[in-house]
Amino acid sequence: MPEIIWTDEAKKRLERVPQGFMRNMSQSRIESFALKKGIDHITLEIAEEAIGEARKVMGGMMGEAKPASSFRCKVCGYTASGAAPDKCPICGAGKENFEQSDNNKAAAKAPDGEMKWSADAAERLKKIPEGFMRDMTKWRIEETARNKGISSVTPDVMQEKYDYWGQGSAKVRKRFIWTKDADAKVERIPPFVRGMVIKEIESLAEKKGLQEITPDLIEGAKKLWEGTMEFHTGLQEETVLEEKSGDDFLRQLKDEIFSHEAVNHPFLKKFSQGNLSEERIKIFALHYYRHAKMFSHYIANIIPRIPHEKDRMLMVKNLMDEYGNLSPEKTHPALFRKFLKGLGLKKEDWKKFKPIPEVTNFIDRLTMLTRYEPFLIGLGAVGPGVEWVIPAMFKKIVDGIQNSISIKEDDMEYWTSHIILDVEHGEAATTILKNYIHGAESHDMIKKGAMKSLEARKILWDGFERLMGF
């Protein structure tokens, strides 16, 4: 299949999306939409239709995700079902700071990637120190705007958020001793949010049993916040009582993931039945190889962004397994090449082989999710979105191959080892996730990563279904 071609008008439409991650994601979404329709020439009409479909999907998801009546905290965005709590379990705001919403309001949430900033608002944002603080401020303002159905950020939208943050900050008083250098650091934070930062840094110190706030502690807190894009350092007791537990959330997420079409795709069912010619299996293998070769990159993207060393070590172990625990012939790309050789293929067959666009799209999606999104979204993409489901999917692939051709068991090691290893890798990802689940925003990010990964996987299987004539 030829590469996707964009008309000049379609390119100009794409250029209206902010450069960087958002534009890359929009391009991937439009191309995925075109691929599903069997289109390899993107016009302005196709681009607009794809964006429109994305908006409908997001609106439907938000409409279905909310109960008939819910109450949203105007300070931090936490949502409670049924009735407003006396006190927000996330930011501590009182009941009077909750506003009632319904399905109609939820469905009106602005879609991802469509947020615009007025020139005045963008200029005001520049006053926030560059880096983590500015990124997080931008993230939270945009999320608040989306939840109100607002598609552009103005100074008034910013001020409303600043005012609510300021209410909480104004009440905070230091409880710990701060070194001179630590004081100087925190004084550089804008006043409207400074109190909230002080409160969370001191909560972290208390948790660690420290008596003094130092610059090193502040830097450690910043790394933690960079991972989750929110201030809150962990669950408080009231959060445990009022929020669904991490186990409940993960259990519900697992149910949703294992019922997803990507895991139960018609391609997998047809493939597992066997009766495939060796030639068709070779075609499947050559196209899948490019992704198999890339998976270690996704894990490597996430590792340095995980806040805590013990959690990074769990993910490093997964990466070491991908690299065969430093045994060159046992790396997972090497195991896949052994499978290719077992099919009678040679190095020149796969060396310059160009896979179908759906494979390239899958690689691009996983790369963007793990490299450019907050680490919880990336971990949701490769943990729940990949490691959890690989054993179930690969079992069907193994069945299909073994029900079709005669091949040595040793040559099937890439597929069979993942059925076992990824159970362990999935458990490791779950262990890491549990350490960062603390409220609705962390739930949303983990689920977002998993669902975007599965959406890309579904498109991948769509491509193989077409390729193999199922």
N, C-alpha and C positions, 0 to 999 in steps of 0.2 A: 504494500500500500504506500503511495507517495506521501511525502511530508505535507503537513497542513500549511496551506498558503493563506495569508491575510491580505485583503484588499487595503488600499490606502485609507479608505473611509473607516474601515474596521480598526486599523492601527491607530487612527486619530481618536477614535472612541476609547480605545484602551489607554491612550496617553492621558485621558482625563482622570484616570485613577491615580492616586498618589504614587510616585515612583518608589520602588523598593518592594518590600514584602507584599503589600496590598496589590500592587500591579501584577506581581508574579502569580499570586493566588487567583486573581481575576482572569489572567490569561489561561491558567491551568483549568479553571472552572469552565470557561468558554470553549476551550479545546475539547474538554471531556464531554460537554454537551454536544458538540459537533460530531465527535467520534461515535457517540451512542446513536446518532441519526445517520451514520454512514457518510458524513460530509467531510471532505478534505479541503474545502475552499470557504474560508470564513469571510462573509460579507458583513456590512453594517447591520443588516436585518438579523442575521444569525447571532451576532454579538449582543444586540439588544434583546433578542428572544431569550438567549441564555441567561442574561442578567435578570430578566423578568421572571424566568423560571426559578432562579436562585432566590429571588425575593419571596415568591409564593411558597417555596419549600421552607424557608426560614419562618415565614409568617405562620404556616401550618404547624411547624414544630413548636413554636412558642404558644400557639393557641391550644394545642393538645397537652402541653406540659403543665399548664396552670389549672388549678381547680376552679370551680364556678366563682368562688370568692377568695381573694387573697389580699394580704396587706404588706406593703413594701416600705421598708425604712428609708426615709428621704435622706438620711445622713450617709449610710454606707451601702444601701441597695439590697440588704437582706430581705428575703420574702418569707412570710409566715402564711400557712394555710388556715382557713376557717375563721380565725380571730386574731386581732393584733395582740402581741404579748405586752405585759406591763413594762418590760425592759428588753431592748434589742440584745440578743445573746452575743452579737458580734462587736458592736461599738458602744453599747450601754445607753443608747438614746432612749428617752422615755416614750410611753405609749402615744403621746401627742404628736410624735414625729413620724407616725405611720400613716400612710394614705391607702385607701381601699382601691383595689383594681379588680378587673374582671377579665373574662376571656377576650372580649372585644379589645380591651386595652392591651392585653398581652399580645394579641395577634398583630397589633399595630407597631410592634417593636421594629425599629429600623434594622435592615439587614446588615450583616457583616460586610465590611469593605466599602460601604456607601457613605461614610461620614465625611463631611466637608467642614473646613474651618474658615471663618471669615478672616480677612486680612488683619483686622484689629485683634481678634481672638488669637490668631497665630503669633502676632507680635507680643501679646501679653504672655503667652506661654513661654516665650524666649526668656522672660525674666526669672523663670524657675531654673535653678542650676542644671546645666547640661548633664546628661547621663541618666542614672537610675531614677533620680527624683523627678526629672521632667518626663521621662517615659512613663512612670507610674501615674503621675498626675494626669497625663494625656489619656492613658488607658481608663482611669476611673471616670473622668469627665465624659468620655465617649460612651462608656457603658451606661452611665446615668442617662445621657441623651437618648440612646437607643431604647432604653426601657420606657422612656416617655414618648416614644414614637417620633423623636426629633431627628432629622437627617443632617443637620448642620449645627456646628458649635459657634455661638456668638459670645461676645463679652458678657451678656446677661446670663447665658447658660452657665458660663464659668463662674460668675459671681454667686449664683444660687448655690453651686457646689461649695465654693469657698466659704460662704456664710455658714453652711451647715457644719463644715469641718471646723470653722472658727469657733462655733458654739462649744464643741467638745474640747478644743484646744485651750480655750480661755479658762476652763475649770481645773486644768492640770497644774499641780505643784510638785516640784522635785522632792523625792523622798530619800534619795541616795546622795552620797558624796560624789561629785564630778571633778575629775582632774581639770587643770587649767586648759590643756589642749582639747579635752573632750568638750568642755564648755564652748570653746572657740568654734569647734566643728558644728555643734548643734545650733549655735547662734546664726550660722549661715543659712539655716533652713527658714523658708518663709514663715512668718508669724502664724498665719491661719492654719498651718498644719504642724507647727513645731511642738505644740503640747501633745498631740497624738503620738509623734515620734518619741518624745521623752517618755511618755507612759509605756510604750511598747519596749523601748530599750531597757527601762527599769524592770519591766516584767521579765524580760530575758535574763537580766542580771540576777533577779530573785530566783528564777528557775535554776540557774547555774550555781546558786549559793554564794554569789559575789557580794562584796560590800562597797565596791567603788566602781564608777563608770569610767572607762578608759577609751582612748581612740581605737584600740584593737577590738574592744567589744562592739563599738559602733560599726566598725568595718565588717565584723562578723554578722551583725544584724542586717546590714545592707546586702550582703551576699544571700542571706536567707530570703529577704524581701524580693531581690532580683529574680529568684526562682519562681516565686508565686505571684508576683506583681500585686501584692497587698501587704499592709502593715502587720497583720495579726500573726504573732509568733507561735501560736498554738492554741489548742482548745482550752477554754476555761471550764470550770465545773458546770456552770449554768448552760454552756454550749452543749455539753454532753447530755444534759437533761432535756434541752429544748430542741436540739437538732437530731436528725437521724444519725445513728452511730455510723462510723466508717464502715463497719461490717455490713450494715444494712444497705448502705449506698452501693458498696461493691457487689453485694449479692444481687441487687436490682439491676445494676449495670451488666453483670454477667448474664442475667436472664435476657436482657435486651440484645446483648451482643450475639449470644448463641441462637437467637431467633432471627438475626439479620440475614438478608438475602445473600450477602457475600459469603457467609458460612454455609448456607444451604442453596448455593447457586445451581441452576439446572446443568451447567457445564460439569460441575463436580459429580453430580448424580450420573450423568451420561458417561463421563469418563470412567467412573468406578465400575461400570458394568462390563468393561473390557471389550473384546472383539475389535480391538484397534490394530491397524497394521503397524508394522515396525516403522514405516515411513512417517506415519502420522505422529507417532511417539517421538521420533527424531525432530520433527518440526516443532512440537510442543517444547521439547527440551532446549533446543537452540534459542528459542525466543525467551524462555524463562531464565536462562543462564545469566543474562545481564543483571536482573534483579538479585539473583542469588549471590552474585559477585559484590553487590553493593550493600548488603544488609549491615555489615560491620560498620560502615560509614555512619549509618543512622545512630547506632549505639554510641559511637565515638563522638558524635555531635552533642549528645546529651550529657555525657559523663562530667565534663568540666563545669557544667551549669547546675549540677545537683549540690545543694548547699552543704550537706553534712558528709564528712569523710567516710563514715561507716556505710552510708547509703551509696556513695560513689564506689566503694570497694565491691559491693554486691553487683553493681553494673559492670565493673571491671572484670569480674569473674565471668559474666556473660560474654564479654568481649574476648576474653582469653579462650573460651570455648569456641567462639567463631574462628579464632586463629589456631585451633587445634592444640591449644596449650603449648604453643611455640614449636609444634611438630609440623614442618612444611607440608608433608603429605597428608596431614589430617585437618588442614584448614578447610572451612566449608566450601570455598570456591574450588579447592583441590578435590574435595569429595565429589563435587558436581562434575568436574572434568573427568573424574574416574567413571561416573555414570555415563557421560557422553561417549567416552572410549568404549564402555561396555555395550553401547548401541552401535559400535562400529564407526563412529565419527572420528575425524582427525583434527589436529590443531588448526589447520587452515580452514576447516569447516566453521569453527566458531570465532576465530581470531578477528575477522572483519565483518562478522555477521550483523546485520542491522535489524533490530527487533521491531515488532509492530508498535504503532504509536501508543497503544494502551500500556505497554511495558514502560516506555519512556515517561508517560504521564505518571505512572505509579511511583517510579523512582523520584521524579520531580516533587510529587506531593509529599512523600516521606522525608525528602531532604528539606523541604520548606518547613514542615511541621517540627522537625527535630532541630533545625538550625536557627530559625528565625522567630518562632513562637516561644512564649514562656515555657520553662522546662516541664511544667505539669501537663501542658498540652502535648509536648513531644513525648513525654513518658506515657501518656494515655494512648498515643498513636502506636508506639512500638510494644508497650506492655499489653494492656487489654486489647488493643487493636490488632496486634500481630501474635505475640507470644502465647496469649490465652487460646487462640483459635487454630494455630498451626497444627497441633496434633490431630484435631478432628478433620481438617481439610487434607492434610498430607496422607492420612489413613486411606482416604478415598482415591488419592492419586496412586498410592502403592497398590491398592486393590486393582485398579484399572490396568496398571502396567503388568502386574503378575498374572492377571486374567487374560492377557493378550499375547505376551511373548515370553520366550525363555531367556532369562537373564540371571547372572550370578548374584547370589545374595549379597556378596561383598560389594558389587557394583551399585547396589541400591542403598549404600550406607548413608548418603546425603539425606535421603527421604526418611529412612527408618530411624536414624539417630535423632532427627528432629522430633519425631513422635514421642521420644522419651525425654530428650534434653529440654524441649520447650515447656514441658510440664514444670520442670525445675525453674526454668527462666521466668515463666509466668508467675510462679510463687515468689520469686525474688522481686519482680516488678510490683507485685501486690504488697509485699513487705515494705518497700520503699514508699509506695503511694500512701499507705496508712499513716506514715509519719508526717504527711503534709495535708491530710484531709481535715479541714477545720472550717466548715461552713459552706454556704451555697456557692460562693465563687470558686472554691477549689473543686467542688463537685462539677460545676459547669465546665471548667477547663479540662479536667480529666475526661469527661464525657465527650467534649468537643473533639479532643485529639483522637479518641477511639473511633468516633463516628466518621470523622473525616478520613481516617485510615481505611475503615471498612467501605466507605463510599468509593475510594480509589481502588480498593480490592475488587469490588463489584464490577467496576468498569474494566479492570484487568481481565476478570473471568468473561465478561461480555466479549472482549476482544478475542480470547481463545475460543469461545463458542463460535464466533464468526469464522475465525481462522481455520478451525477444524471441521467446519460444515455441520455442526450439530444442530 
